[in-house]
């Protein structure tokens, strides 16, 4: 009988600790808002071949999208990333 009481007590303590731990979890965590900035707002490119670098400051995933599929004169690297980068 004493062993049954001891096992029941352990079970009660384990259930209590599990419920207490679950109740302490804050599910409404305020995450920072996504932020993305560049050091340039526009580039005036000459007619001859040139390289330009744009510094990107970000705290999120980002992707460069070229809307004109025929823009073979333009190459961008990297096209995706997470956080800060030089493009």
N, CA, C and O atoms as a Tinker XYZ file with bonds, in Angstrom:
   348  protein
     1  N      0.820000   -1.197000    0.000000    73     2
     2  CA     0.000000    0.000000    0.000000    64     1     3
     3  C      0.861000    1.257000    0.000000    63     2     4     5
     4  O      0.561000    2.238000   -0.679000    81     3
     5  N      1.933000    1.203000    0.774000    73     3     6
     6  CA     2.822000    2.345000    0.862000    64     5     7
     7  C      3.480000    2.625000   -0.494000    63     6     8     9
     8  O      3.678000    3.785000   -0.856000    81     7
     9  N      3.820000    1.560000   -1.251000    73     7    10
    10  CA     4.428000    1.719000   -2.566000    64     9    11
    11  C      3.421000    2.334000   -3.549000    63    10    12    13
    12  O      3.806000    3.165000   -4.372000    81    11
    13  N      2.161000    1.950000   -3.480000    73    11    14
    14  CA     1.123000    2.512000   -4.347000    64    13    15
    15  C      0.958000    4.000000   -4.043000    63    14    16    17
    16  O      0.856000    4.820000   -4.956000    81    15
    17  N      0.932000    4.341000   -2.753000    73    15    18
    18  CA     0.820000    5.746000   -2.368000    64    17    19
    19  C      2.020000    6.547000   -2.866000    63    18    20    21
    20  O      1.866000    7.671000   -3.342000    81    19
    21  N      3.218000    5.965000   -2.756000    73    19    22
    22  CA     4.442000    6.631000   -3.201000    64    21    23
    23  C      4.406000    6.869000   -4.710000    63    22    24    25
    24  O      4.775000    7.951000   -5.167000    81    23
    25  N      3.968000    5.873000   -5.496000    73    23    26
    26  CA     3.886000    6.016000   -6.945000    64    25    27
    27  C      2.812000    7.035000   -7.333000    63    26    28    29
    28  O      3.008000    7.819000   -8.261000    81    27
    29  N      1.689000    7.027000   -6.631000    73    27    30
    30  CA     0.621000    7.984000   -6.906000    64    29    31
    31  C      1.106000    9.403000   -6.600000    63    30    32    33
    32  O      0.805000   10.336000   -7.344000    81    31
    33  N      1.843000    9.564000   -5.523000    73    31    34
    34  CA     2.370000   10.867000   -5.158000    64    33    35
    35  C      3.344000   11.376000   -6.228000    63    34    36    37
    36  O      3.291000   12.544000   -6.610000    81    35
    37  N      4.233000   10.496000   -6.709000    73    35    38
    38  CA     5.167000   10.873000   -7.773000    64    37    39
    39  C      4.418000   11.281000   -9.039000    63    38    40    41
    40  O      4.771000   12.267000   -9.687000    81    39
    41  N      3.394000   10.525000   -9.383000    73    39    42
    42  CA     2.597000   10.834000  -10.563000    64    41    43
    43  C      1.938000   12.207000  -10.409000    63    42    44    45
    44  O      1.952000   13.011000  -11.342000    81    43
    45  N      1.365000   12.474000   -9.241000    73    43    46
    46  CA     0.729000   13.757000   -8.973000    64    45    47
    47  C      1.738000   14.900000   -9.099000    63    46    48    49
    48  O      1.419000   15.935000   -9.683000    81    47
    49  N      2.923000   14.734000   -8.572000    73    47    50
    50  CA     3.959000   15.765000   -8.626000    64    49    51
    51  C      4.371000   16.009000  -10.078000    63    50    52    53
    52  O      4.527000   17.159000  -10.487000    81    51
    53  N      4.550000   14.934000  -10.865000    73    51    54
    54  CA     4.931000   15.081000  -12.269000    64    53    55
    55  C      3.848000   15.814000  -13.062000    63    54    56    57
    56  O      4.157000   16.686000  -13.875000    81    55
    57  N      2.591000   15.467000  -12.832000    73    55    58
    58  CA     1.495000   16.132000  -13.531000    64    57    59
    59  C      1.431000   17.600000  -13.130000    63    58    60    61
    60  O      1.246000   18.467000  -13.984000    81    59
    61  N      1.580000   17.884000  -11.858000    73    59    62
    62  CA     1.554000   19.260000  -11.375000    64    61    63
    63  C      2.668000   20.085000  -12.011000    63    62    64    65
    64  O      2.430000   21.205000  -12.463000    81    63
    65  N      3.884000   19.537000  -12.048000    73    63    66
    66  CA     5.023000   20.253000  -12.641000    64    65    67
    67  C      4.779000   20.484000  -14.130000    63    66    68    69
    68  O      5.084000   21.564000  -14.636000    81    67
    69  N      4.241000   19.500000  -14.841000    73    67    70
    70  CA     3.978000   19.648000  -16.274000    64    69    71
    71  C      2.922000   20.721000  -16.528000    63    70    72    73
    72  O      3.081000   21.535000  -17.438000    81    71
    73  N      1.861000   20.736000  -15.752000    73    71    74
    74  CA     0.808000   21.741000  -15.916000    64    73    75
    75  C      1.341000   23.123000  -15.552000    63    74    76    77
    76  O      1.057000   24.098000  -16.248000    81    75
    77  N      2.089000   23.214000  -14.495000    73    75    78
    78  CA     2.663000   24.485000  -14.082000    64    77    79
    79  C      3.607000   25.028000  -15.144000    63    78    80    81
    80  O      3.564000   26.220000  -15.450000    81    79
    81  N      4.468000   24.173000  -15.720000    73    79    82
    82  CA     5.403000   24.605000  -16.757000    64    81    83
    83  C      4.654000   25.065000  -18.004000    63    82    84    85
    84  O      5.028000   26.066000  -18.614000    81    83
    85  N      3.607000   24.348000  -18.387000    73    83    86
    86  CA     2.829000   24.730000  -19.566000    64    85    87
    87  C      2.125000   26.066000  -19.341000    63    86    88    89
    88  O      1.989000   26.856000  -20.275000    81    87
    89  N      1.684000   26.324000  -18.132000    73    87    90
    90  CA     0.986000   27.571000  -17.834000    64    89    91
    91  C      1.947000   28.766000  -17.840000    63    90    92    93
    92  O      1.517000   29.902000  -18.039000    81    91
    93  N      3.221000   28.520000  -17.628000    73    91    94
    94  CA     4.202000   29.608000  -17.580000    64    93    95
    95  C      4.692000   30.018000  -18.957000    63    94    96    97
    96  O      5.365000   31.042000  -19.083000    81    95
    97  N      4.385000   29.271000  -19.970000    73    95    98
    98  CA     4.853000   29.592000  -21.312000    64    97    99
    99  C      4.033000   30.752000  -21.857000    63    98   100   101
   100  O      2.804000   30.687000  -21.901000    81    99
   101  N      4.716000   31.808000  -22.270000    73    99   102
   102  CA     4.052000   32.976000  -22.843000    64   101   103
   103  C      3.963000   32.770000  -24.350000    63   102   104   105
   104  O      4.981000   32.798000  -25.041000    81   103
   105  N      2.773000   32.567000  -24.853000    73   103   106
   106  CA     2.599000   32.311000  -26.276000    64   105   107
   107  C      2.448000   33.599000  -27.076000    63   106   108   109
   108  O      2.513000   33.561000  -28.305000    81   107
   109  N      2.252000   34.713000  -26.430000    73   107   110
   110  CA     2.099000   35.999000  -27.106000    64   109   111
   111  C      3.413000   36.774000  -27.052000    63   110   112   113
   112  O      3.522000   37.786000  -26.359000    81   111
   113  N      4.394000   36.293000  -27.782000    73   111   114
   114  CA     5.708000   36.921000  -27.801000    64   113   115
   115  C      5.708000   38.005000  -28.869000    63   114   116   117
   116  O      5.336000   37.752000  -30.015000    81   115
   117  N      6.119000   39.199000  -28.503000    73   115   118
   118  CA     6.215000   40.293000  -29.457000    64   117   119
   119  C      7.551000   40.196000  -30.189000    63   118   120   121
   120  O      8.607000   40.438000  -29.606000    81   119
   121  N      7.494000   39.840000  -31.464000    73   119   122
   122  CA     8.690000   39.761000  -32.278000    64   121   123
   123  C      8.951000   41.113000  -32.923000    63   122   124   125
   124  O      8.017000   41.874000  -33.175000    81   123
   125  N     10.216000   41.415000  -33.192000    73   123   126
   126  CA    10.496000   42.686000  -33.849000    64   125   127
   127  C      9.915000   42.694000  -35.263000    63   126   128   129
   128  O      9.833000   41.655000  -35.918000    81   127
   129  N      9.518000   43.866000  -35.717000    73   127   130
   130  CA     8.977000   43.990000  -37.065000    64   129   131
   131  C     10.106000   43.846000  -38.075000    63   130   132   133
   132  O     11.247000   44.225000  -37.812000    81   131
   133  N      9.769000   43.294000  -39.233000    73   131   134
   134  CA    10.753000   43.154000  -40.296000    64   133   135
   135  C     11.206000   44.531000  -40.750000    63   134   136   137
   136  O     10.402000   45.455000  -40.876000    81   135
   137  N     12.496000   44.653000  -40.991000    73   135   138
   138  CA    13.068000   45.927000  -41.402000    64   137   139
   139  C     14.058000   45.672000  -42.537000    63   138   140   141
   140  O     14.873000   44.752000  -42.468000    81   139
   141  N     13.976000   46.498000  -43.582000    73   139   142
   142  CA    14.873000   46.377000  -44.720000    64   141   143
   143  C     15.207000   47.775000  -45.217000    63   142   144   145
   144  O     14.305000   48.550000  -45.536000    81   143
   145  N     16.505000   48.110000  -45.288000    73   143   146
   146  CA    16.966000   49.414000  -45.759000    64   145   147
   147  C     18.139000   49.222000  -46.707000    63   146   148   149
   148  O     18.893000   48.255000  -46.597000    81   147
   149  N     18.282000   50.154000  -47.635000    73   147   150
   150  CA    19.436000   50.162000  -48.530000    64   149   151
   151  C     20.163000   51.487000  -48.402000    63   150   152   153
   152  O     19.590000   52.478000  -47.949000    81   151
   153  N     21.424000   51.500000  -48.801000    73   151   154
   154  CA    22.186000   52.750000  -48.743000    64   153   155
   155  C     21.971000   53.595000  -49.995000    63   154   156   157
   156  O     22.437000   54.733000  -50.056000    81   155
   157  N     21.265000   53.052000  -51.000000    73   155   158
   158  CA    20.965000   53.809000  -52.218000    64   157   159
   159  C     19.487000   53.647000  -52.549000    63   158   160   161
   160  O     18.909000   52.576000  -52.363000    81   159
   161  N     18.892000   54.716000  -53.036000    73   159   162
   162  CA    17.505000   54.620000  -53.491000    64   161   163
   163  C     17.420000   54.521000  -54.999000    63   162   164   165
   164  O     16.400000   54.093000  -55.540000    81   163
   165  N     18.500000   54.920000  -55.692000    73   163   166
   166  CA    18.547000   54.783000  -57.149000    64   165   167
   167  C     19.998000   54.797000  -57.598000    63   166   168   169
   168  O     20.882000   55.286000  -56.894000    81   167
   169  N     20.224000   54.249000  -58.791000    73   167   170
   170  CA    21.563000   54.212000  -59.374000    64   169   171
   171  C     21.463000   54.740000  -60.795000    63   170   172   173
   172  O     20.639000   54.266000  -61.577000    81   171
   173  N     22.290000   55.709000  -61.134000    73   171   174
   174  CA    22.367000   56.234000  -62.502000    64   173   175
   175  C     23.531000   55.527000  -63.180000    63   174   176   177
   176  O     24.690000   55.882000  -62.967000    81   175
   177  N     23.222000   54.534000  -63.991000    73   175   178
   178  CA    24.249000   53.718000  -64.631000    64   177   179
   179  C     24.634000   54.305000  -65.981000    63   178   180   181
   180  O     23.759000   54.676000  -66.764000    81   179
   181  N     25.927000   54.394000  -66.265000    73   179   182
   182  CA    26.356000   54.863000  -67.581000    64   181   183
   183  C     26.104000   53.784000  -68.639000    63   182   184   185
   184  O     25.774000   52.648000  -68.299000    81   183
   185  N     26.256000   54.134000  -69.908000    73   183   186
   186  CA    26.000000   53.197000  -70.998000    64   185   187
   187  C     27.024000   52.066000  -71.030000    63   186   188   189
   188  O     26.709000   50.979000  -71.516000    81   187
   189  N     28.223000   52.285000  -70.534000    73   187   190
   190  CA    29.238000   51.230000  -70.541000    64   189   191
   191  C     29.061000   50.306000  -69.328000    63   190   192   193
   192  O     28.371000   50.640000  -68.365000    81   191
   193  N     29.690000   49.165000  -69.405000    73   191   194
   194  CA    29.567000   48.174000  -68.328000    64   193   195
   195  C     30.117000   48.738000  -67.024000    63   194   196   197
   196  O     31.196000   49.328000  -66.990000    81   195
   197  N     29.353000   48.544000  -65.953000    73   195   198
   198  CA    29.763000   49.041000  -64.644000    64   197   199
   199  C     29.270000   48.098000  -63.563000    63   198   200   201
   200  O     28.288000   47.377000  -63.740000    81   199
   201  N     29.966000   48.120000  -62.452000    73   199   202
   202  CA    29.547000   47.367000  -61.274000    64   201   203
   203  C     29.110000   48.349000  -60.200000    63   202   204   205
   204  O     29.721000   49.402000  -60.018000    81   203
   205  N     28.055000   47.994000  -59.498000    73   203   206
   206  CA    27.549000   48.807000  -58.405000    64   205   207
   207  C     27.295000   47.897000  -57.214000    63   206   208   209
   208  O     26.927000   46.733000  -57.373000    81   207
   209  N     27.491000   48.430000  -56.049000    73   207   210
   210  CA    27.208000   47.687000  -54.827000    64   209   211
   211  C     26.151000   48.449000  -54.034000    63   210   212   213
   212  O     26.236000   49.665000  -53.862000    81   211
   213  N     25.163000   47.715000  -53.561000    73   211   214
   214  CA    24.128000   48.283000  -52.705000    64   213   215
   215  C     24.228000   47.571000  -51.365000    63   214   216   217
   216  O     24.126000   46.346000  -51.300000    81   215
   217  N     24.425000   48.334000  -50.299000    73   215   218
   218  CA    24.485000   47.764000  -48.955000    64   217   219
   219  C     23.055000   47.603000  -48.439000    63   218   220   221
   220  O     22.271000   48.552000  -48.435000    81   219
   221  N     22.741000   46.414000  -48.014000    73   219   222
   222  CA    21.406000   46.089000  -47.535000    64   221   223
   223  C     21.474000   45.815000  -46.040000    63   222   224   225
   224  O     22.280000   45.000000  -45.591000    81   223
   225  N     20.640000   46.483000  -45.281000    73   223   226
   226  CA    20.519000   46.252000  -43.837000    64   225   227
   227  C     19.147000   45.633000  -43.596000    63   226   228   229
   228  O     18.128000   46.252000  -43.902000    81   227
   229  N     19.112000   44.435000  -43.060000    73   227   230
   230  CA    17.838000   43.745000  -42.875000    64   229   231
   231  C     17.891000   42.856000  -41.639000    63   230   232   233
   232  O     18.955000   42.371000  -41.254000    81   231
   233  N     16.733000   42.650000  -41.027000    73   231   234
   234  CA    16.616000   41.706000  -39.921000    64   233   235
   235  C     15.644000   40.585000  -40.299000    63   234   236   237
   236  O     14.986000   40.007000  -39.434000    81   235
   237  N     15.560000   40.286000  -41.597000    73   235   238
   238  CA    14.605000   39.294000  -42.094000    64   237   239
   239  C     15.158000   38.655000  -43.371000    63   238   240   241
   240  O     16.217000   39.044000  -43.863000    81   239
   241  N     14.439000   37.687000  -43.891000    73   239   242
   242  CA    14.761000   37.118000  -45.197000    64   241   243
   243  C     14.425000   38.141000  -46.263000    63   242   244   245
   244  O     13.486000   38.921000  -46.099000    81   243
   245  N     15.184000   38.151000  -47.360000    73   243   246
   246  CA    14.906000   39.064000  -48.454000    64   245   247
   247  C     15.199000   38.355000  -49.779000    63   246   248   249
   248  O     15.916000   37.356000  -49.825000    81   247
   249  N     14.626000   38.898000  -50.847000    73   247   250
   250  CA    14.814000   38.343000  -52.187000    64   249   251
   251  C     14.750000   39.479000  -53.200000    63   250   252   253
   252  O     13.865000   40.332000  -53.132000    81   251
   253  N     15.692000   39.486000  -54.139000    73   251   254
   254  CA    15.686000   40.461000  -55.225000    64   253   255
   255  C     14.899000   39.863000  -56.377000    63   254   256   257
   256  O     15.164000   38.737000  -56.799000    81   255
   257  N     13.936000   40.609000  -56.884000    73   255   258
   258  CA    13.094000   40.141000  -57.990000    64   257   259
   259  C     13.311000   41.066000  -59.176000    63   258   260   261
   260  O     13.155000   42.281000  -59.057000    81   259
   261  N     13.670000   40.495000  -60.317000    73   259   262
   262  CA    13.812000   41.256000  -61.560000    64   261   263
   263  C     12.538000   41.019000  -62.359000    63   262   264   265
   264  O     12.289000   39.909000  -62.830000    81   263
   265  N     11.740000   42.058000  -62.508000    73   263   266
   266  CA    10.435000   41.905000  -63.151000    64   265   267
   267  C     10.536000   41.736000  -64.656000    63   266   268   269
   268  O      9.686000   41.075000  -65.253000    81   267
   269  N     11.549000   42.313000  -65.284000    73   267   270
   270  CA    11.725000   42.188000  -66.729000    64   269   271
   271  C     12.559000   40.940000  -67.008000    63   270   272   273
   272  O     13.767000   40.932000  -66.773000    81   271
   273  N     11.912000   39.883000  -67.511000    73   271   274
   274  CA    12.612000   38.625000  -67.748000    64   273   275
   275  C     13.672000   38.749000  -68.835000    63   274   276   277
   276  O     14.579000   37.920000  -68.905000    81   275
   277  N     13.573000   39.771000  -69.687000    73   275   278
   278  CA    14.542000   39.983000  -70.765000    64   277   279
   279  C     15.692000   40.888000  -70.351000    63   278   280   281
   280  O     16.456000   41.332000  -71.208000    81   279
   281  N     15.835000   41.168000  -69.091000    73   279   282
   282  CA    16.886000   42.068000  -68.614000    64   281   283
   283  C     18.199000   41.302000  -68.483000    63   282   284   285
   284  O     18.723000   41.133000  -67.382000    81   283
   285  N     18.724000   40.843000  -69.616000    73   283   286
   286  CA    19.978000   40.087000  -69.603000    64   285   287
   287  C     21.173000   40.992000  -69.361000    63   286   288   289
   288  O     22.268000   40.501000  -69.086000    81   287
   289  N     20.990000   42.290000  -69.456000    73   287   290
   290  CA    22.055000   43.243000  -69.220000    64   289   291
   291  C     22.323000   43.430000  -67.730000    63   290   292   293
   292  O     23.288000   44.088000  -67.341000    81   291
   293  N     21.464000   42.849000  -66.903000    73   291   294
   294  CA    21.547000   43.046000  -65.466000    64   293   295
   295  C     21.829000   41.724000  -64.765000    63   294   296   297
   296  O     21.169000   40.719000  -65.028000    81   295
   297  N     22.802000   41.732000  -63.883000    73   295   298
   298  CA    23.041000   40.550000  -63.047000    64   297   299
   299  C     23.137000   41.006000  -61.597000    63   298   300   301
   300  O     23.730000   42.041000  -61.292000    81   299
   301  N     22.546000   40.218000  -60.715000    73   299   302
   302  CA    22.499000   40.551000  -59.293000    64   301   303
   303  C     22.971000   39.344000  -58.504000    63   302   304   305
   304  O     22.566000   38.210000  -58.762000    81   303
   305  N     23.832000   39.610000  -57.541000    73   303   306
   306  CA    24.326000   38.527000  -56.700000    64   305   307
   307  C     24.620000   39.079000  -55.313000    63   306   308   309
   308  O     25.282000   40.110000  -55.198000    81   307
   309  N     24.159000   38.440000  -54.282000    73   307   310
   310  CA    23.220000   37.328000  -54.224000    64   309   311
   311  C     21.783000   37.817000  -54.463000    63   310   312   313
   312  O     21.494000   39.005000  -54.325000    81   311
   313  N     20.905000   36.905000  -54.817000    73   311   314
   314  CA    19.504000   37.258000  -55.071000    64   313   315
   315  C     18.621000   37.014000  -53.858000    63   314   316   317
   316  O     17.505000   37.530000  -53.800000    81   315
   317  N     19.089000   36.247000  -52.898000    73   315   318
   318  CA    18.323000   35.994000  -51.670000    64   317   319
   319  C     19.288000   35.998000  -50.491000    63   318   320   321
   320  O     20.496000   35.822000  -50.648000    81   319
   321  N     18.729000   36.200000  -49.329000    73   319   322
   322  CA    19.559000   36.160000  -48.139000    64   321   323
   323  C     18.760000   36.372000  -46.877000    63   322   324   325
   324  O     17.537000   36.515000  -46.893000    81   323
   325  N     19.490000   36.388000  -45.792000    73   323   326
   326  CA    18.927000   36.637000  -44.465000    64   325   327
   327  C     19.841000   37.633000  -43.769000    63   326   328   329
   328  O     21.023000   37.365000  -43.556000    81   327
   329  N     19.284000   38.776000  -43.421000    73   327   330
   330  CA    20.087000   39.779000  -42.725000    64   329   331
   331  C     20.865000   40.665000  -43.667000    63   330   332   333
   332  O     20.526000   40.786000  -44.844000    81   331
   333  N     21.910000   41.286000  -43.149000    73   331   334
   334  CA    22.690000   42.265000  -43.895000    64   333   335
   335  C     23.456000   41.615000  -45.051000    63   334   336   337
   336  O     23.864000   40.457000  -44.969000    81   335
   337  N     23.642000   42.389000  -46.136000    73   335   338
   338  CA    24.407000   41.900000  -47.279000    64   337   339
   339  C     24.829000   43.052000  -48.156000    63   338   340   341
   340  O     24.229000   44.126000  -48.123000    81   339
   341  N     25.867000   42.823000  -48.943000    73   339   342
   342  CA    26.255000   43.720000  -50.029000    64   341   343
   343  C     25.829000   43.044000  -51.316000    63   342   344   345
   344  O     26.248000   41.925000  -51.610000    81   343
   345  N     24.993000   43.729000  -52.083000    73   343   346
   346  CA    24.453000   43.165000  -53.326000    64   345   347
   347  C     25.126000   43.876000  -54.483000    63   346   348
   348  O     24.839000   43.577000  -55.642000    81   347
